[in-house]
Amino acid sequence: MRHPIFEQLHKGLIVSCQALEGEPLFGASHMAKMAKAAEMGGAAAIRANSAGDVRAIRAETKLPVIGLVKRDYPDSEVYITPTAKEVDELLEAGADIIAVDATGRPRPDGGTLEDLVSYMKSRDAVIMADISTLAEAVYAAALGVDCVSTTMSGYTGYSPQLTEPDFGLVRGAALQLSVPVIAEGRISDPAQAVKALEEGAFAVVVGTAITRPQVITSRYVDQIRKAVDRNGFESAHF
């Protein structure tokens, strides 16, 4: 049976409010304000990194929070909520849904995705499986996760390296799975978000295009510089 929280997410926009250490907006207070702005704009939920950010966002908004912890381990490329330790942190912080890396890559300390999902289910966690291929989506669903997200497409060496969203993965997963399929990854404008829903996405996650102003600015600057180099834009007014 589908968890009731998904009624709030259906056909909605989930805004990923994340900033990496060293970025201007890094810090729980900044992310809480970003989440509040997203709520005012009509977001259905927030995706947030770290227990601290989850707590701050829950205090600032009334939206469901999808929590994750990005943590590097020396023996694994898996970094999104890799172990039970991160799961516990997020549960204590009050995350409504917990996102985990559900790719086929080796996990820290020889752990398995099956073991992690089993532990999360024993803690009554609502599980979002971040996958990069259809096979991973099918496997995660078989383990009993509550939803899958296409977050990792393009971020594993064996998944398609696309510049646009992986609409094919969204479509294929939506056709094969009974759990909600969340579209995430390289969605940079509203038309792409709508297309993801048309391909069968249950909801859409957008992060960088909304919440990372330095990246948004650089896209404009790059295009302007290319146009100036190409055309010169000489004018009699100058």
N, C-alpha and C positions, 0 to 999 in steps of 0.2 A: 504494500500500500504506500502511495506517495505521501511524503511528509507534508503537513499543512503549510509549512513555510513557503513551499513552491508556488502556492496560489498568489503570493505577493510578487513573485518574480516573473510570472508568465507574460511573455511578449514585452518585457520591460527592459530598461537599460540599467545595467550594473556598472557603476563607475569604480575603476580601480584607482584608489588613492594611495600611491606609493612613491617614496623618494629614497634614493640610495644615499648612504653616508657620503658626505662631500658635496651633495647637491644643495642649493639654496633653501629648499623647502623641507629638508630632512628634519624630522622631529615630530613627536606625537601631537603637539599643539598645532603645528602647521597643517598636518594631515586631517586633524579634526575640523579645522576651519574649511579645508578643501571639501571634506565630506559634507559639511553643512551647506556649502554652496551647491554641491551636487544635489542634495536633497531639495533645496529651493528650486532647482531647475527641473525637478521631476524624476530623479533617479529612483529606481525600485529597490536598490540595495548597494552596498559598498563592499569592495574587496580590499583588504588591508593586510599589510605585512608587519608582523611582530605583535606580541601580546600587549605591549605598551600602546601601540597605535589602536588596537582593537578597543581597549578600555577607553581611550580618549574619544574615539569616534562614537562609541555607545553612549557616552555621557553627553555628547554634543548633538546627536541626531536620534530619531526614532526608527531609522531604517535597519533592516537586517544586515548583519556584518558577516561577510565571508572572510575568515581569517586564515592566514598562512604564516609560516616562519621560514625565511630564507636563511639557510645556514650551511656553510661549507664544511665538508668532512674530507679528510685527506685520502680516503680510500674509495671515494665515489663521486660521480658527476651529479648525482641526485642532490638537489639543494632546496626544493620546496617541501617543507614539513617532512624531512626525511625519516624521522624516528618517532617513537612513542613519547620521547622527551618533549618534542615540540608540540605534539598533540595535547599533552597535559598542560603546557603553558597556555595554549589557546582556549582550552576548556575552562581553565581557571579565570581567564580574562573575559569569558562570556561570549565567545564567538558562536554565532548561530549555525554556521556551516563551516567545516574545516576543509580546505583544499590541500591535497597531497599530490606529489609527483607519482603518477601511475605509469610511467614509461617502463620499458623493458630493460633498462640499464641496471647494472649491479648496484645494490643499495649499501649504505654504510654498515660496517661490522657484519657483513654477510646476511643481513636481514632480508626478508621477502615482503613483497606487497601483500601477499595473502595474510601473513602474520600481522602486519600493521592494520589492515582492514578489520581483521578479527578483533584486535585489541580495541579499535575505535568503536566497533559495534558493541563490544562489552561495556563501553563507557557511554553508550547511547548517543554518540556523535553523529551528526548529519555529514555525509562524506561527499565531497566533490573530487573526482578523479581527473587530474590534469594529464591529458594523453597527447601523443603526437601522431598516432596512426590508427586506422580503423581496427586493426587486430588488438591494439592495446585497449581501445574503447570496449570492444566485445569482451575481452578478458576481465576488465575492471567491472563491467556490468554483471558478469557471471559471479564475481566475488561478492556482489551485493551492495555496491556503492549506490548512493542516492541519485547521483547525476554525474555526467562526464563533461569536461570542458576541453576545447581544442587548443588550449593554452600553449602546449609544447610543440605543436607542429612548426617545423623549421628550426627548432632548438635542440633537436637530436640529429646526429649525423646521418641517420637512415630515413628521416622524414623529408618530404618535399621542401626544397629551399626556395620558397616563393617570396615575391615582393608584396603580393596582395594577400588577403585572407584566404585560408584554405577552405574555399566553399565546397570543394569536392568531399573533403572529410566531414564537414557539417552535414551535407546531404546524405552521404553514405551511412553515417552513424545514426542520423534521424530515422532512416528507413529501416535499420536493423535492430535498434535498441528500443526497449520499452521505457527506459528511464529518460529524464530530460537531458537534452544535448545543448550545452551552452557554447555559443560561438565566442571565441576570444583569440586575439592575435592579429596585429597589423590592420585593425579596423580603423581607418583614418578619416572617414567622413560619414555623414548620415546615410548616404545612398548605399554604402557598403553594409551598414547596420541593417537597413531594410532588406537588402538582398540576402543577408544571413538568415533573417526570419523567413523570407520566402523559400529558402532552401531547407527549412524545417527546424531551425534553431528554436529552442524553447525561450531563450533570452539571450541577450548580447552583452558582452563585457567590452568596455572601452577604457583604456588607461591613458597612454601617452598623448593621444590627440586631444585630451581634455585636461589632464592634470600635470603635465610636465612642460611648463612654459619655456624652458630653455631649448627643448627639442622643437617645440612648435615655432619658436622664433627663428631657429636655425633653418627650418624648412623655407620660411619666407625669404630669409636672407640669401640662402643658396639660389633660389629661383630668381631673385632680383639680380644677383651678381651675374648669373649665367645670361640673363636677358641683356644686361648692360654690356657684357663682353661681346655678345652676339650682335646687338643692334646699336649700341652707343647711346641711343636716346638723346642725340644732340638737339638742342632747341634754341631758337632765336631769343628766348626769354632769359637765357643765362649768358 
